[in-house]
Each structure stands twice: as structure tokens, then as C-alpha cells.
Amino acid sequence: MPLDPEVAQFLQEVKDSGAPAYETMTPAQARRQELMDLAIANAGKTPEAVGEVIHSFIPGPTADLPVRIYRPLGVEAPEAGAPALIFIHGSGWVVSNIETNDHFSRALANRTGAVVIAVNYQKAPEHKFPIPMDDCYSATLWVFEQAKALGLDPKRIGIMGDSAGGNLAAAVTLRLRDEMGPSLACQVLVYPAVQYGWSTQSAKTHGTGYLLQQESMKYYWHHYIRSAADGKHPYCSPLDAASHSCLPPALIYTAEYDPLCDDGFNYAQKLRLAGVPVTYKMYEGTIHGFIKMLQRFTQAQLFLDELSEAVRPLLAPQGE
């Protein structure tokens, strides 16, 4: 279908602004630009109220990692047996952090009714693969280890990531299976980058003019991996894993005008063939990154509504 009018207007504004693309900047410049972009986007907007926000640091393999725990409204203190979503943010493994995702994390907690644990992994290119994945894996183990203290039900913990965060969430899920770690209740992957490269049909068709560019993908992958050999590793390219069996149920969402649309679709197909329960939806007429534009795009609000409806049964107490 044609571009959603809200999206078309947004893309025109981006074009008219003349703002340089992140891939034309150094990583440090891109991070500063993102902060400026978000300051403008969030000007005058009050963060959504939640029950509680806890700022903490947890031990990682090579450094302490910031995490932010969001309890939804009505859950102001730890309650035994609460559901949780470990949230791993995107932005190409290079930019963004838990602060730049604060507005979304708050909305995610309130809509899903789950405690959201947002993880701030170390960024490339200073910390290339596998360090960000190792950080996220370590953080996931920490959540399970601390479940009782956090008031969580270890059988009701899922993982979620968008874009590069979807890559990391999928990789963590595979590694938990491979190393016989704790079992996740679900994996939520939003326009995930699950295969190194940019040769899919969607990357060719929608690789220019729709915010995330084919050149952006090259830029981010170049900064993330140490060599092309890394790109073949299943924890770097989850689509290429030898097996996708015995993984938790998956909710996979993509955007029509997104170079990564085929990544998500292809991963959904791989999981289904391996016997994994999959719910897949492509949001028509919209672009990569749309779920974070809650004040701008109607489809971002629709996504949260539909995600909440789909994820609540997966995070429900066993037997319900």
C-alpha cells in the first residue's frame, strides 16, 4: 500500500530539514546528533508516569552495565510473580541508550503490564561483536538470578528487541538454548536485523528514501563486526543458525517500507519450519523505527495495543 500520510509528512520534513544522515558521521557525532534530534522531538512532552523506575548497574563480562527497571502503573513495589520483558534497544549497535528509549520503555511497561528491564549494552565500534551480545546475555542471566528479589516469576520472563536490539534478542535466545540456560517465555522481535548483509529484496526496494538506508545498514554492520567471518556466526546472524528448534514462541513485527522487512519475514519462516509458534505481522505503509514515534504515528500506538494483546497470554501464569 502507499505510504501512510503521517509517515509521508514525516519523511518530507526530514528531507526538508537537510539534516545529515548518521552514516555520514563518526559514531561520536551520530550519538550527539541523536541526542539533539530527541531533544527536539520530545520538547514539551512529559514522560509517561509509571509505578516505579529503578536505576541500577549490574556486573557484565567486561564492564558494569546500566539497567533501568520500569514497573507499570499499579505495581509500585516488587510483587511476587510479576511478568517481565527484558528490552534491548536498537540503533545499529552504535547509537542510542536506555535514556533515549525512556519514553518508549515507560509506555511498554504500562501497555503490557510487565516489568520492563531496559539494558544498556556497550556500543560499537569501541566494543565490537561479540561484546554487545555478551552484555545482553549476561544481563538476561542476571534478571533470572535476581527474579525473586525483583518480584518476578522466572517462568514469565520474555525478551524484546527492535532493529539491532532484535538481532541481540534473537542471539541471546539462541545462546540460552545452546547453553541450556533458563527458558524465556517468549521473544519479541521488531524489524530485527537477523542476517549480515543488505542483499534482500526489501533492502534493494526500500534501501533509499525511507529513513533507514542501505548505506546505513552497511555503516552499522561495518562498525559492529570485526571481520566478514563474524557476520557468519549464528549469534551475529541468527537467521543462519544451524537449528532454530526448541526456541520460545516468537512475536515478529516488520514495517513495509523498511530495508529490514525481509529479515523479519525470513526469520519468522525459519522459526515456523522448526516448529516454533510464531505470530508475524507487517505494518503496512510505515517505516523502520516507527514504534518509537508514539506522539507522531497512529500505527505506533496501534503496535503497542496489538503487542500487549499478543504478549499478555505468553507472559501469563502457567495454566491460565
C-alpha positions in Angstrom: 0.0 0.0 0.0 1.2 3.6 -0.3 3.0 5.4 2.5 0.8 6.3 5.4 0.1 10.1 5.2 1.6 10.6 8.6 4.8 8.8 7.6 5.0 10.6 4.2 4.8 14.0 6.0 7.5 13.0 8.5 9.8 11.9 5.7 9.3 15.1 3.8 10.1 17.1 7.0 13.3 15.0 7.4 14.2 15.7 3.8 13.4 19.5 4.1 15.5 19.8 7.3 18.7 18.9 5.4 19.9 17.0 8.5 22.9 14.8 7.7 22.4 11.1 7.8 24.1 9.2 10.6 26.1 7.1 8.2 27.9 10.3 7.1 29.1 11.0 10.6 31.6 9.5 13.0 29.9 7.4 15.8 30.6 10.2 18.3 28.9 12.7 16.0 26.0 10.4 15.4 25.4 10.0 19.1 25.4 13.7 19.6 23.0 14.2 16.7 20.6 11.6 18.1 20.5 13.5 21.4 19.7 16.7 19.6 17.1 15.1 17.5 15.4 13.6 20.5 15.5 16.8 22.4 13.6 18.5 19.6 11.2 15.6 19.3 10.4 15.4 23.0 10.3 19.1 23.7 7.4 19.9 26.0 6.4 16.3 26.4 6.2 14.9 29.9 7.4 11.3 30.2 4.5 8.9 30.9 4.0 8.1 34.5 4.8 4.5 35.7 4.6 2.8 39.0 8.4 3.0 39.7 11.7 3.5 37.9 14.8 2.0 39.3 18.3 2.9 38.0 21.0 0.3 38.7 24.2 -1.2 37.5 24.8 -4.9 37.1 28.0 -6.8 36.5 28.8 -7.6 32.9 31.5 -9.7 31.4 33.9 -6.8 30.8 32.2 -3.8 32.5 29.3 -2.8 34.7 26.1 -2.3 32.7 23.4 0.3 33.4 19.9 -1.1 33.6 16.6 0.7 34.2 13.7 -1.2 35.7 10.2 0.1 34.9 7.2 -1.1 37.0 3.9 -0.4 35.4 1.3 1.8 37.0 -0.4 -0.1 39.8 2.8 -2.0 40.6 4.8 0.5 42.7 6.8 -2.1 44.5 8.0 -5.7 43.9 5.1 -8.1 43.8 5.9 -11.8 43.7 5.2 -13.5 40.4 5.1 -10.4 38.2 5.8 -10.8 34.4 8.8 -9.1 32.8 10.2 -8.1 29.5 13.9 -7.7 29.0 14.1 -4.8 26.5 17.2 -4.4 24.2 17.1 -1.2 22.2 18.2 -0.8 18.6 20.1 1.9 16.6 22.7 -0.2 14.8 24.7 -1.3 17.9 26.3 2.2 17.7 24.0 4.9 19.0 21.1 5.1 21.5 20.9 4.0 25.1 18.3 3.4 27.9 17.8 7.2 28.3 17.0 7.8 24.7 14.5 4.9 24.9 12.9 6.1 28.2 9.6 7.3 26.7 9.1 4.0 24.9 10.1 1.8 27.8 7.5 3.6 30.1 4.7 3.1 27.5 5.8 -0.6 27.0 5.5 -1.3 30.7 2.1 0.3 31.1 0.6 -1.2 28.0 1.8 -4.8 28.5 1.5 -4.8 32.3 5.0 -6.3 32.5 8.0 -5.0 34.4 10.4 -3.8 31.7 14.1 -4.2 32.3 16.0 -2.0 29.8 19.6 -3.0 29.2 22.3 -0.6 28.2 24.9 -2.7 26.4 28.3 -1.4 25.3 28.4 0.1 21.9 30.3 -0.5 18.7 32.8 0.4 17.2 34.5 0.7 20.6 33.1 -2.6 21.6 32.5 -4.8 18.6 30.9 -8.3 18.3 30.6 -10.3 20.4 30.7 -7.8 23.3 27.2 -6.3 22.9 25.7 -9.7 22.6 27.7 -11.0 25.6 26.5 -8.0 27.6 22.8 -8.7 26.8 23.3 -12.4 27.5 24.8 -11.6 30.9 22.0 -9.1 31.7 19.4 -11.8 30.8 21.0 -14.3 33.2 21.1 -11.6 35.9 17.4 -11.0 35.5 16.7 -14.7 36.1 19.1 -14.9 39.0 17.5 -11.8 40.6 13.9 -12.7 39.8 12.9 -13.3 43.4 14.4 -10.1 44.6 12.8 -8.2 41.8 9.4 -9.8 42.4 9.4 -11.6 39.1 8.1 -15.0 38.1 11.1 -16.7 36.3 8.6 -18.6 34.2 7.1 -15.3 33.0 10.1 -13.5 31.6 10.3 -12.7 27.9 12.9 -10.8 25.8 12.2 -8.0 23.3 14.4 -6.0 20.9 14.0 -3.7 17.9 16.3 -3.5 14.9 19.8 -4.2 16.2 18.2 -4.9 19.5 16.1 -7.5 17.7 19.3 -9.0 16.5 20.7 -9.2 20.0 17.4 -10.6 21.5 17.4 -13.3 18.9 21.0 -14.1 19.5 20.5 -14.3 23.3 17.6 -16.6 22.8 19.7 -19.0 20.6 22.5 -18.9 23.1 20.3 -19.7 26.1 19.1 -22.8 24.2 22.6 -23.8 23.2 24.0 -23.4 26.7 20.9 -24.9 28.3 20.2 -21.7 30.2 16.9 -20.5 31.7 13.9 -20.7 29.4 12.3 -17.5 28.1 8.5 -17.3 27.9 8.7 -15.5 24.5 10.8 -13.5 22.2 9.5 -10.3 20.6 11.5 -9.1 17.6 10.6 -5.8 15.9 12.1 -5.3 12.5 15.1 -7.3 13.5 18.4 -7.4 11.7 19.0 -11.1 11.7 21.4 -11.6 8.8 24.6 -9.9 7.9 24.3 -8.2 4.5 22.0 -6.0 2.5 21.0 -8.1 -0.5 17.4 -8.9 0.3 14.6 -7.7 -1.9 13.4 -5.3 0.7 16.9 -3.9 1.2 17.0 -3.2 -2.6 13.5 -1.9 -3.0 13.4 0.3 0.2 17.0 1.0 0.7 16.8 4.7 -0.2 14.4 7.4 0.9 12.8 5.7 3.9 14.9 6.8 6.9 16.9 3.6 7.3 19.1 3.4 4.2 21.0 0.6 2.6 24.1 2.7 3.3 23.0 3.0 6.9 23.0 -0.8 7.2 26.5 -1.0 5.7 27.7 1.6 8.2 26.3 -0.1 11.2 27.4 -3.6 10.3 30.9 -2.3 9.5 31.1 -0.8 13.0 29.7 -3.9 14.7 31.6 -6.8 13.2 35.4 -7.3 13.4 35.5 -9.2 10.0 33.2 -10.8 7.5 33.8 -14.1 9.4 31.9 -12.6 12.3 28.9 -12.0 10.1 28.5 -15.7 9.5 28.4 -16.5 13.3 24.8 -17.5 14.3 24.9 -15.1 17.3 25.7 -12.3 14.7 23.3 -13.6 12.0 20.6 -15.6 13.8 19.0 -16.5 10.5 22.0 -18.6 9.7 21.9 -20.7 12.8 22.2 -24.4 12.1 18.9 -25.1 14.0 16.0 -23.0 15.2 14.2 -25.7 17.1 13.4 -25.6 20.8 13.1 -21.8 20.9 10.4 -19.9 22.7 7.3 -18.6 21.0 8.0 -15.6 18.8 6.2 -12.4 18.0 7.8 -10.8 15.0 6.8 -7.4 13.6 8.1 -5.6 10.5 7.4 -2.5 8.5 6.5 -2.4 4.8 8.9 0.4 3.8 11.9 -0.9 5.7 15.1 -2.4 4.2 14.9 -5.0 7.1 11.4 -6.1 6.3 12.5 -9.4 4.6 14.8 -10.1 7.6 11.9 -10.4 9.9 9.7 -12.3 7.5 12.5 -14.8 6.7 13.2 -15.4 10.3 9.5 -16.0 11.0 9.5 -18.6 8.3 12.7 -20.3 9.6 11.2 -20.5 13.1 7.9 -21.9 11.8 9.7 -24.6 9.8 11.5 -25.5 13.1 8.2 -25.9 14.9 8.3 -22.7 16.9 5.0 -20.9 17.4 5.2 -17.6 15.5 2.9 -14.6 15.3 4.0 -12.4 12.4 2.7 -9.0 11.2 3.9 -6.5 8.7 2.7 -2.9 9.4 1.7 -1.5 6.0 2.7 1.9 4.8 5.2 2.6 7.5 9.0 2.7 8.1 11.8 1.4 10.2 11.7 2.9 13.7 8.0 3.7 13.7 7.2 2.1 17.1 9.2 4.8 18.9 7.3 7.6 17.4 4.4 7.4 19.8 3.5 11.1 19.6 3.7 11.1 15.8 2.4 7.9 14.3 -1.0 6.3 14.9 0.5 3.0 13.9 2.9 3.3 16.8 0.0 3.3 19.3 -1.7 0.5 17.3 1.5 -1.5 17.6 1.6 -1.2 21.4 -2.1 -2.2 21.6 -1.6 -5.2 19.5 1.7 -6.2 21.2 0.0 -6.0 24.5 -2.8 -8.3 23.4 -0.4 -10.8 21.9 2.2 -10.8 24.7 0.0 -11.0 27.8 -1.1 -14.6 27.2 2.6 -15.6 26.7 3.5 -14.0 30.0 0.5 -15.2 31.9 0.9 -17.7 34.8 1.3 -21.2 33.5 -2.1 -23.0 33.4 -4.1 -19.9 32.5 
